[in-house]
Each structure stands twice: as structure tokens, then as C-alpha cells.
């Protein structure tokens, strides 16, 4: 039996060659799975199976957009984070695997079963929802300055059946006065002139979620300076930042009176997050 011209095997081979980049085969399989509803395992089990002409056309259209650089997550409208399927769109950052390191660290902290937790700049709601999935007793609030992001995070919480209170607020500005046992954030931390802003997926993500002043630290400075007034005694502040920002972020936390300040690394062993706690 001959291999159909539009078999999964041939379509994936051609798309993989055309897409290029770091993970072209994975990208191609995700796009074909999205169009056909078939699993990636199925492509390997039945490589000669042929999609319909309409499915082939739809797949090739997505491949063309991927070649142009559009993120796979935007083409699929979804990204997995902490094993949670999250809806995504162009109004927020696409959740990255390294941000799971922040979730892992938060889960190691000595907090009460009913701890009050705040996620600043929540975007898709990824961090808050991951924490809610692991600690259902925590009372978690999330906020974002973008109304579209608030709507997206609210939708994700509803569809996942997780209890997170999502608010519209630029950092602490529009939140009701309250003390938190843990404040977490993955804020913008890229310097305005960084060459990486012209590369990869970030070209299709909002600048407001990426850029933070000349050195990338403007938003982190704002959070660190305000956080003590919002933390309970012994409460933790946990921040994601750039791989080369560990030392200045530690200095900011120490300068704001935080204790036991330390920087931890991501899966690639790069400095990625810094934490400290309010004095008791």
C-alpha cells in the first residue's frame, strides 16, 4: 500500500522542515492534533492515516503562521501550565515552564492551611490557579492591570473549577486593604533596549507584560517598596526575575527590610526567582 500524499507522516515531515527552530516536530504535531483531534501518539501508531482535505488546508494555514513566528499557544488558544490547560490570547504572557519553579518554591513555604495569598500581575491566572489546585484551603486573590487579562484569568478559573478571586488592579493600587501571608509575582522584567524583544514568541506578546524600564527593574522596585505594608508578620514575598537580576533583586529586598533573602534557580540552573520574608 502506498503512502497517501497527505498522510500524517508526510504532512508532519514537510511541516517540521518548514517550521525550523527549537522544537519543529513538536510544533507540527501539536498543530495537526489541534486540527484533526487525533493524538500525537496516534500519529506514530498510524502514520499512513490521511486527514481530510479540509483538515490538510487548516493545518497548512497554521503552519504558515508558525513559520511567520506566531506562537503555537496563540494558534491553539491554549497552553498547559502545572498540568492545567489554560486559555491564552495576545493580551497576556504565555505561561513558561520556568515559572513552575516559582510555584514549586511557594508550595515549600511554611504557611497555614488557610493562608491569604496574592498573585500580582496574574495574566492567564497561571500561578494563582496552580497554587489553588495544590492548596484548596488557601484564600487566593489575583490581580492584573489589564481588563482583558482579568477576563481571561476569570474564565480559566471558572473552567478549571478553581477558587481564585480575580481583581482589576495595577499592583496594589485598587485592592482592598488586607494583609497577605504570601505575595507572588512574575512581573515585567525585561530592559527596554533588550535585543531579545525582537526574537521569538515575545514579538507577539504585550510590551506591558514584558518591559520594565531601562534596567528591567522598575516594576520589581515598585512591588518590593509597597509589599511590606501588605504582608502579615513573617509573610513572604516571592518574585520571578531575569537570569542576571538575582543580585539587584536581593539588594532591593534587603533594603526593604526583608529577612532570609535568597535567590533560587530555574530548570536551566539560571537565577530566576528571589524570596524573603517580613520580620516577625
C-alpha positions in Angstrom: 0.0 0.0 0.0 1.4 3.4 -1.0 1.7 6.3 1.4 -1.0 8.8 0.7 0.3 12.2 -0.4 -1.4 13.9 2.5 -0.7 11.2 5.2 0.2 12.3 8.7 3.7 11.1 8.2 4.3 13.3 5.1 2.5 16.3 6.4 4.5 16.3 9.6 7.8 15.8 7.8 7.1 18.7 5.5 5.9 21.0 8.3 8.9 20.0 10.6 11.3 21.0 7.8 9.5 24.3 7.1 9.0 25.4 10.7 12.6 25.0 12.0 13.6 26.5 15.3 13.9 24.7 18.6 11.1 22.2 18.5 9.7 22.0 15.0 8.4 18.4 15.2 6.6 19.1 18.4 5.1 22.2 17.0 3.9 20.4 13.9 2.4 17.5 15.9 0.5 20.0 18.2 -0.9 21.8 15.3 -2.0 18.7 13.4 -3.5 17.3 16.6 -5.5 20.5 17.1 -6.9 20.4 13.5 -7.7 16.6 13.4 -8.5 15.8 17.1 -6.0 12.9 16.8 -3.4 12.3 19.5 0.3 12.7 18.9 0.7 9.1 19.9 -1.8 8.2 17.1 0.5 9.9 14.5 3.2 7.4 15.4 0.8 4.4 15.6 -0.9 5.2 12.3 1.5 7.3 10.2 -0.2 6.5 6.9 -3.6 7.8 8.1 -4.7 10.8 5.9 -6.7 13.8 7.2 -9.5 15.2 5.1 -8.7 17.9 2.5 -10.3 20.5 4.8 -8.1 19.4 7.7 -5.0 19.5 5.5 -5.8 23.0 4.4 -6.4 24.1 8.0 -3.2 22.5 9.1 -1.1 24.2 6.4 -2.6 27.5 7.3 -1.5 27.1 10.9 2.0 26.0 9.7 2.3 29.2 7.6 1.5 31.3 10.7 4.0 29.4 12.8 6.7 29.9 10.1 6.0 33.6 10.4 6.7 33.3 14.1 3.3 33.3 15.7 3.4 31.3 19.0 1.9 27.8 19.0 0.0 28.7 22.1 -1.8 31.6 20.3 -2.6 29.3 17.3 -4.1 26.7 19.7 -5.6 29.2 22.1 -4.3 27.1 25.0 -1.1 26.4 26.9 -0.5 23.8 29.6 1.0 25.0 32.9 1.3 22.9 36.0 -0.7 20.2 34.1 -3.6 22.7 33.8 -5.0 23.6 30.4 -5.1 27.4 30.3 -6.8 29.5 27.7 -4.3 32.1 26.3 -4.5 35.1 23.9 -2.5 38.0 22.8 -3.4 40.1 25.9 -1.1 38.3 28.3 2.2 36.5 28.5 2.2 32.8 27.5 3.0 30.8 30.7 6.6 29.5 30.6 7.8 26.2 32.2 10.4 28.0 34.3 7.6 29.9 36.1 6.6 26.5 37.6 9.8 26.8 39.7 8.0 29.8 41.4 5.0 27.6 42.1 7.2 24.8 43.5 9.0 27.2 45.8 5.7 28.7 47.1 4.5 25.2 47.9 7.6 24.6 50.1 6.9 27.6 52.4 5.6 27.1 55.9 2.1 28.6 55.6 -1.1 27.9 57.3 -3.7 25.8 55.7 -5.9 28.9 55.2 -3.2 31.3 54.2 -4.0 34.5 52.4 -2.2 34.7 49.1 -1.9 37.4 46.4 -0.7 36.9 42.8 0.3 40.3 41.3 0.0 40.7 37.5 -1.7 37.3 37.1 -2.1 37.3 33.3 -3.7 34.0 32.4 -4.0 33.2 36.1 -1.3 30.5 35.8 0.4 31.0 39.1 -2.7 31.6 41.2 -4.5 28.6 39.6 -1.6 26.3 40.0 -1.4 27.2 43.7 -5.2 26.8 44.1 -5.0 23.3 42.5 -2.5 22.3 45.2 -3.7 24.2 48.2 -7.5 24.3 48.1 -7.6 25.8 51.6 -5.6 28.9 50.7 -7.6 32.0 50.0 -6.1 33.2 46.8 -6.6 36.6 45.2 -5.1 37.5 41.8 -5.0 40.9 40.1 -3.9 42.4 36.8 -3.9 45.9 35.4 -5.3 44.8 32.0 -9.1 44.2 31.8 -8.6 41.5 29.1 -6.2 39.6 31.3 -8.7 39.8 34.2 -11.4 38.4 32.0 -9.1 35.6 30.8 -7.9 34.6 34.3 -11.5 34.6 35.5 -12.5 32.3 32.6 -9.7 30.0 33.3 -10.6 29.8 37.0 -14.2 29.1 36.1 -13.4 26.4 33.5 -11.0 24.7 35.8 -13.4 24.9 38.8 -10.7 26.5 41.0 -11.5 29.2 43.5 -9.4 32.3 42.8 -10.7 35.9 43.3 -9.5 37.9 40.3 -9.5 41.7 40.5 -8.6 44.6 38.2 -5.7 46.4 39.9 -2.3 47.9 38.9 -0.2 46.1 41.5 -1.7 47.1 44.9 -3.4 50.3 43.8 -7.1 49.1 43.5 -7.0 46.3 46.1 -8.9 46.4 49.4 -6.7 46.9 52.4 -5.6 43.4 53.6 -2.6 41.5 54.8 -1.3 38.5 53.0 0.9 35.6 54.1 2.4 35.2 50.7 2.7 37.6 47.7 3.9 36.2 44.5 4.5 37.8 41.1 6.0 37.2 37.7 6.2 40.9 36.8 7.7 42.5 33.7 11.5 42.4 34.0 13.0 43.0 30.5 15.0 46.1 29.9 13.6 48.4 27.3 16.5 48.1 24.9 16.9 44.3 25.2 17.6 42.7 21.8 15.5 39.6 22.8 12.4 41.7 22.4 12.7 41.3 18.6 13.0 37.5 18.7 10.7 34.5 19.2 7.3 34.5 20.9 7.8 37.8 22.7 7.2 39.6 19.5 3.6 38.6 19.8 3.1 39.4 23.5 2.2 42.7 25.0 5.1 45.0 25.8 3.4 46.0 29.1 3.8 42.4 30.3 7.5 42.3 29.3 9.3 45.7 29.6 10.0 47.5 32.8 12.2 50.5 32.4 15.8 50.9 31.3 17.2 48.1 33.5 14.1 45.9 33.7 13.6 46.5 37.4 11.0 49.4 37.6 8.1 47.1 38.4 10.1 45.0 40.8 11.1 48.1 42.7 7.5 49.2 42.9 6.4 45.8 44.2 9.2 45.5 46.8 8.7 49.0 48.1 5.0 48.5 48.6 4.8 44.9 49.7 5.8 45.3 53.4 2.5 47.2 54.0 0.5 44.3 52.6 2.3 41.4 54.2 1.5 39.8 57.6 4.3 39.4 60.1 6.5 36.7 58.8 4.8 36.9 55.4 6.8 36.0 52.2 7.4 37.9 49.0 8.4 35.7 46.1 9.4 37.2 42.7 10.4 35.9 39.3 13.1 37.9 37.5 15.7 37.8 34.8 18.6 35.4 34.9 21.0 38.3 35.5 18.9 40.2 38.1 19.4 38.0 41.2 21.9 40.3 42.9 20.0 43.6 42.4 16.7 42.0 43.4 18.3 40.6 46.6 19.6 44.1 47.3 16.1 45.5 46.9 14.6 43.0 49.3 17.3 43.5 51.9 16.9 47.3 51.6 13.2 47.0 52.2 13.8 45.1 55.4 13.1 41.5 54.3 14.9 38.7 56.0 16.4 35.4 54.9 16.6 36.7 51.3 17.8 34.1 48.8 17.8 33.5 45.0 16.8 30.2 43.5 17.4 28.8 40.0 15.2 27.6 37.2 15.3 24.3 35.4 18.2 25.6 33.3 20.2 26.4 36.5 19.9 30.1 35.9 18.9 32.6 38.7 15.2 33.0 38.2 13.4 33.9 41.5 14.2 35.6 44.7 12.3 35.5 48.0 12.4 36.9 51.5 10.0 37.3 54.5 8.8 40.1 56.6 10.2 40.2 60.1 8.0 38.7 62.8 
